[in-house]
């Protein structure tokens, strides 16, 4: 799974992602084609900076979504399964934050029913676009 992240992230970012992924309170879904990893979805309790954008009592954060090939359907399937599992666990909303360097993926969240609810300017100058989706 690491090789997926190596294509797009610095070593520092990869270390941060894997610290989060290896936390036992984090859920990770992996999509395979044969033995090849073609997608990864990581979800967890929302970061506190995202809570002001949520409107329900039990939100969940989509922390990381990666599909090896755009428009392959892997991302959509992973989100659908994440949503199903989240609903079973009583979650009521999904919140997503995506940095401006990932703008090519922003239309995906719009297309699958997420609503843009705001932005955060990070201390490092990076802009985060925020979406939410009710899943009750």
DRENTORKOL-3810 file (N, C-alpha, C; in nm, 4 decimals):
REM DRENTORKOL-3810
@n.u->0.0822; n.v->-0.1191; n.w->0.0000; ca.u->0.0000; ca.v->0.0000; ca.w->0.0000; c.u->0.0870; c.v->0.1261; c.w->0.0000
@n.u->0.2043; n.v->0.1141; n.w->0.0584; ca.u->0.2935; ca.v->0.2302; ca.w->0.0666; c.u->0.3269; c.v->0.2871; c.w->-0.0713
@n.u->0.3428; n.v->0.1984; n.w->-0.1706; ca.u->0.3820; ca.v->0.2447; ca.w->-0.3041; c.u->0.2794; c.v->0.3401; c.w->-0.3648
@n.u->0.1537; n.v->0.3274; n.w->-0.3269; ca.u->0.0509; ca.v->0.4201; ca.w->-0.3751; c.u->0.0826; c.v->0.5607; c.w->-0.3259
@n.u->0.1135; n.v->0.5726; n.w->-0.1980; ca.u->0.1402; ca.v->0.7040; ca.w->-0.1401; c.u->0.2735; c.v->0.7614; c.w->-0.1854
@n.u->0.3710; n.v->0.6758; n.w->-0.2150; ca.u->0.5027; ca.v->0.7238; ca.w->-0.2588; c.u->0.4956; c.v->0.8012; c.w->-0.3900
@n.u->0.3917; n.v->0.7765; n.w->-0.4692; ca.u->0.3777; ca.v->0.8457; ca.w->-0.5968; c.u->0.3403; c.v->0.9927; c.w->-0.5795
@n.u->0.2827; n.v->1.0289; n.w->-0.4649; ca.u->0.2258; ca.v->1.1629; ca.w->-0.4497; c.u->0.2641; c.v->1.2375; c.w->-0.3232
@n.u->0.3274; n.v->1.1711; n.w->-0.2284; ca.u->0.3534; ca.v->1.2328; ca.w->-0.0991; c.u->0.5024; c.v->1.2331; c.w->-0.0657
@n.u->0.5423; n.v->1.3301; n.w->0.0160; ca.u->0.6796; ca.v->1.3340; ca.w->0.0666; c.u->0.6934; c.v->1.2269; c.w->0.1755
@n.u->0.8166; n.v->1.1957; n.w->0.2126; ca.u->0.8403; ca.v->1.0973; ca.w->0.3190; c.u->0.7745; c.v->1.1405; c.w->0.4505
@n.u->0.7788; n.v->1.2698; n.w->0.4803; ca.u->0.7161; ca.v->1.3215; ca.w->0.6027; c.u->0.5647; c.v->1.2996; c.w->0.5991
@n.u->0.5036; n.v->1.3264; n.w->0.4838; ca.u->0.3588; ca.v->1.3068; ca.w->0.4698; c.u->0.3222; c.v->1.1587; c.w->0.4796
@n.u->0.4035; n.v->1.0725; n.w->0.4182; ca.u->0.3789; ca.v->0.9286; ca.w->0.4239; c.u->0.3863; c.v->0.8800; c.w->0.5686
@n.u->0.4861; n.v->0.9263; n.w->0.6414; ca.u->0.4986; ca.v->0.8867; ca.w->0.7826; c.u->0.3749; c.v->0.9285; c.w->0.8610
@n.u->0.3247; n.v->1.0489; n.w->0.8347; ca.u->0.2048; ca.v->1.0971; ca.w->0.9040; c.u->0.0828; c.v->1.0115; c.w->0.8681
@n.u->0.0655; n.v->0.9828; n.w->0.7395; ca.u->-0.0478; ca.v->0.9006; ca.w->0.6956; c.u->-0.0419; c.v->0.7633; c.w->0.7615
@n.u->0.0752; n.v->0.6993; n.w->0.7606; ca.u->0.0847; ca.v->0.5649; ca.w->0.8159; c.u->0.0744; c.v->0.5632; c.w->0.9678
@n.u->0.1114; n.v->0.6713; n.w->1.0324; ca.u->0.0866; ca.v->0.6812; ca.w->1.1768; c.u->-0.0625; c.v->0.6788; c.w->1.2014
@n.u->-0.1377; n.v->0.7542; n.w->1.1205; ca.u->-0.2833; ca.v->0.7579; ca.w->1.1343; c.u->-0.3456; c.v->0.6236; c.w->1.0953
@n.u->-0.3003; n.v->0.5647; n.w->0.9845; ca.u->-0.3569; ca.v->0.4384; ca.w->0.9364; c.u->-0.3369; c.v->0.3271; c.w->1.0385
@n.u->-0.2236; n.v->0.3262; n.w->1.1056; ca.u->-0.1931; ca.v->0.2191; ca.w->1.2004; c.u->-0.2592; c.v->0.2375; c.w->1.3369
@n.u->-0.3286; n.v->0.3476; n.w->1.3575; ca.u->-0.4037; ca.v->0.3706; ca.w->1.4805; c.u->-0.5221; c.v->0.2739; c.w->1.4824
@n.u->-0.5428; n.v->0.2012; n.w->1.5924; ca.u->-0.6517; ca.v->0.1025; ca.w->1.5959; c.u->-0.7919; c.v->0.1633; c.w->1.5860
@n.u->-0.8059; n.v->0.2941; n.w->1.6043; ca.u->-0.9378; ca.v->0.3568; ca.w->1.5933; c.u->-0.9681; c.v->0.4003; c.w->1.4502
@n.u->-0.8762; n.v->0.3753; n.w->1.3598; ca.u->-0.8896; ca.v->0.4149; ca.w->1.2202; c.u->-0.9351; c.v->0.2953; c.w->1.1378
@n.u->-1.0242; n.v->0.3194; n.w->1.0415; ca.u->-1.0682; ca.v->0.2134; ca.w->0.9507; c.u->-1.0077; c.v->0.2370; c.w->0.8131
@n.u->-0.9592; n.v->0.1298; n.w->0.7532; ca.u->-0.8986; ca.v->0.1378; ca.w->0.6210; c.u->-0.9633; c.v->0.0343; c.w->0.5305
@n.u->-1.0052; n.v->0.0783; n.w->0.4136; ca.u->-1.0566; ca.v->-0.0120; ca.w->0.3108; c.u->-0.9560; c.v->-0.0128; c.w->0.1967
@n.u->-0.9324; n.v->-0.1302; n.w->0.1411; ca.u->-0.8383; ca.v->-0.1436; ca.w->0.0303; c.u->-0.9095; c.v->-0.2156; c.w->-0.0841
@n.u->-0.8991; n.v->-0.1599; n.w->-0.2048; ca.u->-0.9560; ca.v->-0.2222; ca.w->-0.3241; c.u->-0.8430; c.v->-0.2887; c.w->-0.4028
@n.u->-0.8690; n.v->-0.4094; n.w->-0.4470; ca.u->-0.7699; ca.v->-0.4863; ca.w->-0.5228; c.u->-0.8233; c.v->-0.5210; c.w->-0.6608
@n.u->-0.7323; n.v->-0.5323; n.w->-0.7540; ca.u->-0.7587; ca.v->-0.5931; ca.w->-0.8840; c.u->-0.6590; c.v->-0.7071; c.w->-0.8930
@n.u->-0.7078; n.v->-0.8279; n.w->-0.8724; ca.u->-0.6168; ca.v->-0.9407; ca.w->-0.8560; c.u->-0.5425; c.v->-0.9205; c.w->-0.7247
@n.u->-0.4107; n.v->-0.9170; n.w->-0.7322; ca.u->-0.3303; ca.v->-0.8929; ca.w->-0.6122; c.u->-0.2803; c.v->-0.7491; c.w->-0.6030
@n.u->-0.3141; n.v->-0.6681; n.w->-0.7024; ca.u->-0.2669; ca.v->-0.5297; ca.w->-0.7065; c.u->-0.3622; c.v->-0.4370; c.w->-0.6315
@n.u->-0.3056; n.v->-0.3516; n.w->-0.5465; ca.u->-0.3848; ca.v->-0.2503; ca.w->-0.4769; c.u->-0.4190; c.v->-0.1404; c.w->-0.5768
@n.u->-0.5490; n.v->-0.1148; n.w->-0.5945; ca.u->-0.5908; ca.v->-0.0102; ca.w->-0.6884; c.u->-0.6610; c.v->0.1065; c.w->-0.6193
@n.u->-0.6849; n.v->0.0927; n.w->-0.4884; ca.u->-0.7484; ca.v->0.2012; ca.w->-0.4163; c.u->-0.7410; c.v->0.1820; c.w->-0.2664
@n.u->-0.7388; n.v->0.2953; n.w->-0.1957; ca.u->-0.7331; ca.v->0.2943; ca.w->-0.0496; c.u->-0.8241; c.v->0.4047; c.w->0.0022
@n.u->-0.8983; n.v->0.3735; n.w->0.1074; ca.u->-0.9857; ca.v->0.4710; ca.w->0.1725; c.u->-0.9630; c.v->0.4603; c.w->0.3233
@n.u->-0.9318; n.v->0.5726; n.w->0.3865; ca.u->-0.9055; ca.v->0.5755; ca.w->0.5301; c.u->-1.0043; c.v->0.6707; c.w->0.5960
@n.u->-1.0733; n.v->0.6248; n.w->0.7010; ca.u->-1.1660; ca.v->0.7118; ca.w->0.7711; c.u->-1.1505; c.v->0.6966; c.w->0.9213
@n.u->-1.1800; n.v->0.8065; n.w->0.9929; ca.u->-1.1530; ca.v->0.8160; ca.w->1.1351; c.u->-1.2348; c.v->0.9279; c.w->1.1982
@n.u->-1.2231; n.v->0.9425; n.w->1.3287; ca.u->-1.2894; ca.v->1.0535; ca.w->1.3972; c.u->-1.2348; c.v->1.1842; c.w->1.3408
@n.u->-1.3207; n.v->1.2834; n.w->1.3190; ca.u->-1.2755; ca.v->1.4076; ca.w->1.2548; c.u->-1.1737; c.v->1.4853; c.w->1.3374
@n.u->-1.0821; n.v->1.5475; n.w->1.2660; ca.u->-0.9890; ca.v->1.6406; ca.w->1.3286; c.u->-1.0717; c.v->1.7560; c.w->1.3841
@n.u->-1.0304; n.v->1.8109; n.w->1.4968; ca.u->-1.1081; ca.v->1.9176; ca.w->1.5628; c.u->-1.1294; c.v->2.0402; c.w->1.4744
@n.u->-1.0375; n.v->2.0678; n.w->1.3829; ca.u->-1.0544; ca.v->2.1849; ca.w->1.2969; c.u->-1.1695; c.v->2.1669; c.w->1.1980
@n.u->-1.2147; n.v->2.0421; n.w->1.1774; ca.u->-1.3244; ca.v->2.0152; ca.w->1.0848; c.u->-1.4616; c.v->2.0181; c.w->1.1525
@n.u->-1.4652; n.v->2.0053; n.w->1.2825; ca.u->-1.5931; ca.v->1.9971; ca.w->1.3533; c.u->-1.6848; c.v->2.1174; c.w->1.3326
@n.u->-1.6323; n.v->2.2414; n.w->1.3232; ca.u->-1.7232; ca.v->2.3541; ca.w->1.2993; c.u->-1.8005; c.v->2.3451; c.w->1.1672
@n.u->-1.7562; n.v->2.2617; n.w->1.0754; ca.u->-1.8231; ca.v->2.2479; ca.w->0.9457; c.u->-1.9307; c.v->2.1392; c.w->0.9475
@n.u->-1.9345; n.v->2.0589; n.w->1.0537; ca.u->-2.0316; ca.v->1.9502; ca.w->1.0609; c.u->-2.1605; c.v->1.9987; c.w->1.1265
@n.u->-2.2693; n.v->1.9269; n.w->1.0989; ca.u->-2.3998; ca.v->1.9688; ca.w->1.1508; c.u->-2.4700; c.v->1.8597; c.w->1.2305
@n.u->-2.4058; n.v->1.7447; n.w->1.2475; ca.u->-2.4681; ca.v->1.6354; ca.w->1.3214; c.u->-2.3798; c.v->1.5948; c.w->1.4386
@n.u->-2.4371; n.v->1.5123; n.w->1.5247; ca.u->-2.3684; ca.v->1.4746; ca.w->1.6486; c.u->-2.2589; c.v->1.3696; c.w->1.6297
@n.u->-2.2640; n.v->1.2921; n.w->1.5218; ca.u->-2.1660; ca.v->1.1850; ca.w->1.5059; c.u->-2.1060; c.v->1.1837; c.w->1.3651
@n.u->-2.0193; n.v->1.2812; n.w->1.3345; ca.u->-1.9543; ca.v->1.2846; ca.w->1.2032; c.u->-1.8332; c.v->1.1921; c.w->1.1969
@n.u->-1.7922; n.v->1.1632; n.w->1.0754; ca.u->-1.6766; ca.v->1.0798; ca.w->1.0472; c.u->-1.5951; c.v->1.1512; c.w->0.9403
@n.u->-1.4630; n.v->1.1466; n.w->0.9516; ca.u->-1.3781; ca.v->1.2119; ca.w->0.8519; c.u->-1.3267; c.v->1.1117; c.w->0.7497
@n.u->-1.3428; n.v->1.1452; n.w->0.6231; ca.u->-1.2746; ca.v->1.0736; ca.w->0.5162; c.u->-1.1348; c.v->1.1344; c.w->0.5124
@n.u->-1.0392; n.v->1.0638; n.w->0.5676; ca.u->-0.9038; ca.v->1.1171; ca.w->0.5855; c.u->-0.8195; c.v->1.1051; c.w->0.4590
@n.u->-0.8346; n.v->0.9939; n.w->0.3887; ca.u->-0.7526; ca.v->0.9721; ca.w->0.2699; c.u->-0.8292; c.v->0.8839; c.w->0.1718
@n.u->-0.8276; n.v->0.9231; n.w->0.0467; ca.u->-0.8869; ca.v->0.8424; ca.w->-0.0596; c.u->-0.7905; c.v->0.8456; c.w->-0.1763
@n.u->-0.7555; n.v->0.7275; n.w->-0.2231; ca.u->-0.6660; ca.v->0.7195; ca.w->-0.3377; c.u->-0.7152; c.v->0.6095; c.w->-0.4307
@n.u->-0.7256; n.v->0.6404; n.w->-0.5559; ca.u->-0.7529; ca.v->0.5406; ca.w->-0.6594; c.u->-0.6392; c.v->0.5471; c.w->-0.7600
@n.u->-0.5849; n.v->0.4329; n.w->-0.7945; ca.u->-0.4691; ca.v->0.4283; ca.w->-0.8843; c.u->-0.4985; c.v->0.4946; c.w->-1.0184
@n.u->-0.6168; n.v->0.4703; n.w->-1.0702; ca.u->-0.6543; ca.v->0.5296; ca.w->-1.1985; c.u->-0.7809; c.v->0.6125; c.w->-1.1809
@n.u->-0.7753; n.v->0.7375; n.w->-1.2242; ca.u->-0.8941; ca.v->0.8223; ca.w->-1.2190; c.u->-1.0007; c.v->0.7648; c.w->-1.3107
@n.u->-1.1245; n.v->0.7822; n.w->-1.2690; ca.u->-1.2416; ca.v->0.7360; ca.w->-1.3451; c.u->-1.2478; c.v->0.5846; c.w->-1.3601
@n.u->-1.1800; n.v->0.5119; n.w->-1.2715; ca.u->-1.1836; ca.v->0.3651; ca.w->-1.2757; c.u->-1.3031; c.v->0.3094; c.w->-1.1993
@n.u->-1.3641; n.v->0.3937; n.w->-1.1152; ca.u->-1.4752; ca.v->0.3487; ca.w->-1.0319; c.u->-1.4314; c.v->0.3041; c.w->-0.8929
@n.u->-1.3017; n.v->0.2849; n.w->-0.8723; ca.u->-1.2527; ca.v->0.2365; ca.w->-0.7434; c.u->-1.2837; c.v->0.3356; c.w->-0.6309
@n.u->-1.2641; n.v->0.4637; n.w->-0.6540; ca.u->-1.2913; ca.v->0.5642; ca.w->-0.5512; c.u->-1.4370; c.v->0.5655; c.w->-0.5115
@n.u->-1.5248; n.v->0.5585; n.w->-0.6087; ca.u->-1.6687; ca.v->0.5600; ca.w->-0.5812; c.u->-1.7104; c.v->0.4364; c.w->-0.5014
@n.u->-1.6587; n.v->0.3198; n.w->-0.5395; ca.u->-1.6909; ca.v->0.1964; ca.w->-0.4680; c.u->-1.6401; c.v->0.2035; c.w->-0.3240
@n.u->-1.5190; n.v->0.2545; n.w->-0.3054; ca.u->-1.4639; ca.v->0.2675; ca.w->-0.1701; c.u->-1.5491; c.v->0.3615; c.w->-0.0852
@n.u->-1.5926; n.v->0.4739; n.w->-0.1419; ca.u->-1.6776; ca.v->0.5682; ca.w->-0.0686; c.u->-1.8117; c.v->0.5034; c.w->-0.0347
@n.u->-1.8688; n.v->0.4294; n.w->-0.1279; ca.u->-1.9966; ca.v->0.3624; ca.w->-0.1009; c.u->-1.9837; c.v->0.2629; c.w->0.0138
@n.u->-1.8760; n.v->0.1862; n.w->0.0141; ca.u->-1.8556; ca.v->0.0885; ca.w->0.1216; c.u->-1.8265; c.v->0.1591; c.w->0.2535
@n.u->-1.7468; n.v->0.2652; n.w->0.2488; ca.u->-1.7198; ca.v->0.3421; ca.w->0.3702; c.u->-1.8505; c.v->0.3962; c.w->0.4278
@n.u->-1.9356; n.v->0.4484; n.w->0.3413; ca.u->-2.0632; ca.v->0.5043; ca.w->0.3852; c.u->-2.1505; c.v->0.3962; c.w->0.4471
@n.u->-2.1551; n.v->0.2798; n.w->0.3848; ca.u->-2.2340; ca.v->0.1689; ca.w->0.4386; c.u->-2.1860; c.v->0.1308; c.w->0.5790
@n.u->-2.0546; n.v->0.1152; n.w->0.5941; ca.u->-1.9984; ca.v->0.0785; ca.w->0.7237; c.u->-2.0227; c.v->0.1881; c.w->0.8278
@n.u->-2.0085; n.v->0.3125; n.w->0.7863; ca.u->-2.0292; ca.v->0.4252; ca.w->0.8779; c.u->-2.1741; c.v->0.4280; c.w->0.9271
@n.u->-2.2687; n.v->0.4068; n.w->0.8369; ca.u->-2.4094; ca.v->0.4045; ca.w->0.8756; c.u->-2.4362; c.v->0.2918; c.w->0.9744
@n.u->-2.3790; n.v->0.1750; n.w->0.9498; ca.u->-2.3962; ca.v->0.0608; ca.w->1.0408; c.u->-2.3433; c.v->0.0926; c.w->1.1803
@n.u->-2.2406; n.v->0.1765; n.w->1.1867; ca.u->-2.1790; ca.v->0.2121; ca.w->1.3149; c.u->-2.2433; c.v->0.3354; c.w->1.3777
@n.u->-2.3493; n.v->0.3874; n.w->1.3158; ca.u->-2.4235; ca.v->0.4994; ca.w->1.3727; c.u->-2.3729; c.v->0.6373; c.w->1.3375
@n.u->-2.2780; n.v->0.6461; n.w->1.2442; ca.u->-2.2308; ca.v->0.7779; ca.w->1.2021; c.u->-2.3394; c.v->0.8453; c.w->1.1182
@n.u->-2.3420; n.v->0.9768; n.w->1.1217; ca.u->-2.4502; ca.v->1.0521; ca.w->1.0590; c.u->-2.4039; c.v->1.1464; c.w->0.9483
@n.u->-2.2741; n.v->1.1629; n.w->0.9350; ca.u->-2.2227; ca.v->1.2615; ca.w->0.8401; c.u->-2.0768; c.v->1.2293; c.w->0.8090
@n.u->-2.0357; n.v->1.2585; n.w->0.6854; ca.u->-1.8958; ca.v->1.2439; ca.w->0.6464; c.u->-1.8429; c.v->1.3825; c.w->0.6137
@n.u->-1.7237; n.v->1.4135; n.w->0.6642; ca.u->-1.6577; ca.v->1.5402; ca.w->0.6349; c.u->-1.5244; c.v->1.5092; c.w->0.5661
@n.u->-1.4928; n.v->1.5895; n.w->0.4640; ca.u->-1.3708; ca.v->1.5720; ca.w->0.3856; c.u->-1.2986; c.v->1.7055; c.w->0.3775
@n.u->-1.1671; n.v->1.7030; n.w->0.3946; ca.u->-1.0836; ca.v->1.8206; ca.w->0.3712; c.u->-0.9818; c.v->1.7821; c.w->0.2645
@n.u->-0.9718; n.v->1.8640; n.w->0.1607; ca.u->-0.8780; ca.v->1.8352; ca.w->0.0526; c.u->-0.7965; c.v->1.9598; c.w->0.0222
@n.u->-0.6650; n.v->1.9429; n.w->0.0209; ca.u->-0.5734; ca.v->2.0548; ca.w->-0.0035; c.u->-0.5810; c.v->2.1015; c.w->-0.1486
@n.u->-0.5464; n.v->2.2277; n.w->-0.1684; ca.u->-0.5536; ca.v->2.2862; ca.w->-0.3023; c.u->-0.4669; c.v->2.2132; c.w->-0.4045
@n.u->-0.3636; n.v->2.1426; n.w->-0.3608; ca.u->-0.2801; ca.v->2.0686; ca.w->-0.4561; c.u->-0.3525; c.v->1.9467; c.w->-0.5141
@n.u->-0.4688; n.v->1.9126; n.w->-0.4570; ca.u->-0.5493; ca.v->1.8008; ca.w->-0.5061; c.u->-0.6750; c.v->1.8495; c.w->-0.5777
@n.u->-0.6722; n.v->1.9709; n.w->-0.6308; ca.u->-0.7909; ca.v->2.0284; ca.w->-0.6952; c.u->-0.8495; c.v->1.9402; c.w->-0.8051
@n.u->-0.7663; n.v->1.8606; n.w->-0.8709; ca.u->-0.8179; ca.v->1.7748; ca.w->-0.9771; c.u->-0.9177; c.v->1.6731; c.w->-0.9238
@n.u->-0.9172; n.v->1.6473; n.w->-0.7943; ca.u->-1.0119; ca.v->1.5512; ca.w->-0.7356; c.u->-1.1371; c.v->1.6187; c.w->-0.6788
@n.u->-1.1397; n.v->1.7496; n.w->-0.6721; ca.u->-1.2513; ca.v->1.8181; ca.w->-0.6071; c.u->-1.3847; c.v->1.7923; c.w->-0.6762
@n.u->-1.3844; n.v->1.7840; n.w->-0.8075; ca.u->-1.5083; ca.v->1.7563; ca.w->-0.8798; c.u->-1.5672; c.v->1.6206; c.w->-0.8451
@n.u->-1.4819; n.v->1.5259; n.w->-0.8073; ca.u->-1.5277; ca.v->1.3930; ca.w->-0.7673; c.u->-1.6216; c.v->1.4029; c.w->-0.6477
@n.u->-1.5797; n.v->1.4781; n.w->-0.5451; ca.u->-1.6636; ca.v->1.4912; ca.w->-0.4248; c.u->-1.7950; c.v->1.5607; c.w->-0.4577
@n.u->-1.7895; n.v->1.6618; n.w->-0.5429; ca.u->-1.9124; ca.v->1.7289; ca.w->-0.5865; c.u->-2.0046; c.v->1.6290; c.w->-0.6578
@n.u->-1.9475; n.v->1.5464; n.w->-0.7454; ca.u->-2.0258; ca.v->1.4546; ca.w->-0.8285; c.u->-2.0921; c.v->1.3426; c.w->-0.7495
@n.u->-2.0338; n.v->1.3050; n.w->-0.6357; ca.u->-2.0922; ca.v->1.1938; ca.w->-0.5597; c.u->-2.1759; c.v->1.2407; c.w->-0.4406
@n.u->-2.2148; n.v->1.3678; n.w->-0.4436; ca.u->-2.3136; ca.v->1.4144; ca.w->-0.3479; c.u->-2.2637; c.v->1.4871; c.w->-0.2251
@n.u->-2.1349; n.v->1.5160; n.w->-0.2195; ca.u->-2.0841; ca.v->1.5971; ca.w->-0.1090; c.u->-2.1123; c.v->1.7441; c.w->-0.1393
@n.u->-2.1282; n.v->1.8236; n.w->-0.0338; ca.u->-2.1562; ca.v->1.9665; ca.w->-0.0478; c.u->-2.0381; c.v->2.0464; c.w->0.0066
@n.u->-1.9897; n.v->2.1412; n.w->-0.0722; ca.u->-1.8818; ca.v->2.2290; ca.w->-0.0249; c.u->-1.9384; c.v->2.3204; c.w->0.0830
@n.u->-1.8713; n.v->2.3203; n.w->0.1974; ca.u->-1.9224; ca.v->2.3977; ca.w->0.3109; c.u->-1.8242; c.v->2.5030; c.w->0.3617
@n.u->-1.7049; n.v->2.5082; n.w->0.3065; ca.u->-1.6103; ca.v->2.6098; ca.w->0.3514; c.u->-1.4672; c.v->2.5773; c.w->0.3151
@n.u->-1.3783; n.v->2.6615; n.w->0.3683; ca.u->-1.2358; ca.v->2.6467; ca.w->0.3432; c.u->-1.1600; c.v->2.6780; c.w->0.4718
@n.u->-1.0403; n.v->2.6224; n.w->0.4806; ca.u->-0.9493; ca.v->2.6513; ca.w->0.5911; c.u->-0.8159; c.v->2.6916; c.w->0.5300
@n.u->-0.7604; n.v->2.8008; n.w->0.5762; ca.u->-0.6249; ca.v->2.8391; ca.w->0.5382; c.u->-0.5305; c.v->2.7848; c.w->0.6439
@n.u->-0.4462; n.v->2.6912; n.w->0.6049; ca.u->-0.3520; ca.v->2.6283; ca.w->0.6963; c.u->-0.2354; c.v->2.7228; c.w->0.7249
@n.u->-0.1681; n.v->2.7049; n.w->0.8388; ca.u->-0.0521; ca.v->2.7893; ca.w->0.8717; c.u->0.0594; c.v->2.7835; c.w->0.7666
@n.u->0.0711; n.v->2.6703; n.w->0.6956; ca.u->0.1751; ca.v->2.6575; ca.w->0.5923; c.u->0.1344; c.v->2.7227; c.w->0.4604
@n.u->0.0178; n.v->2.7879; n.w->0.4581; ca.u->-0.0291; ca.v->2.8562; ca.w->0.3383; c.u->-0.1187; c.v->2.7719; c.w->0.2497
@n.u->-0.1326; n.v->2.6457; n.w->0.2821; ca.u->-0.2157; ca.v->2.5567; ca.w->0.2022; c.u->-0.3637; c.v->2.5846; c.w->0.2290
@n.u->-0.4431; n.v->2.5807; n.w->0.1242; ca.u->-0.5868; ca.v->2.6002; ca.w->0.1345; c.u->-0.6537; c.v->2.4643; c.w->0.1359
@n.u->-0.7421; n.v->2.4410; n.w->0.2343; ca.u->-0.8203; ca.v->2.3178; ca.w->0.2394; c.u->-0.9641; c.v->2.3488; c.w->0.2018
@n.u->-1.0180; n.v->2.2758; n.w->0.1062; ca.u->-1.1587; ca.v->2.2833; ca.w->0.0712; c.u->-1.2300; c.v->2.1786; c.w->0.1577
@n.u->-1.3463; n.v->2.2146; n.w->0.2143; ca.u->-1.4185; ca.v->2.1243; ca.w->0.3036; c.u->-1.5537; c.v->2.0877; c.w->0.2415
@n.u->-1.5877; n.v->1.9596; n.w->0.2477; ca.u->-1.7182; ca.v->1.9080; ca.w->0.2043; c.u->-1.7802; c.v->1.8296; c.w->0.3185
@n.u->-1.9120; n.v->1.8195; n.w->0.3176; ca.u->-1.9821; ca.v->1.7287; ca.w->0.4072; c.u->-2.0910; c.v->1.6567; c.w->0.3289
@n.u->-2.1345; n.v->1.5450; n.w->0.3863; ca.u->-2.2458; ca.v->1.4679; ca.w->0.3286; c.u->-2.3193; c.v->1.3996; c.w->0.4430
@n.u->-2.4483; n.v->1.4231; n.w->0.4538; ca.u->-2.5294; ca.v->1.3570; ca.w->0.5547; c.u->-2.5530; c.v->1.2123; c.w->0.5113
@n.u->-2.5442; n.v->1.1185; n.w->0.6064; ca.u->-2.5607; ca.v->0.9756; ca.w->0.5728; c.u->-2.6592; c.v->0.9068; c.w->0.6663
@n.u->-2.7439; n.v->0.9805; n.w->0.7350; ca.u->-2.8357; ca.v->0.9206; ca.w->0.8331; c.u->-2.9246; c.v->0.8171; c.w->0.7734
END
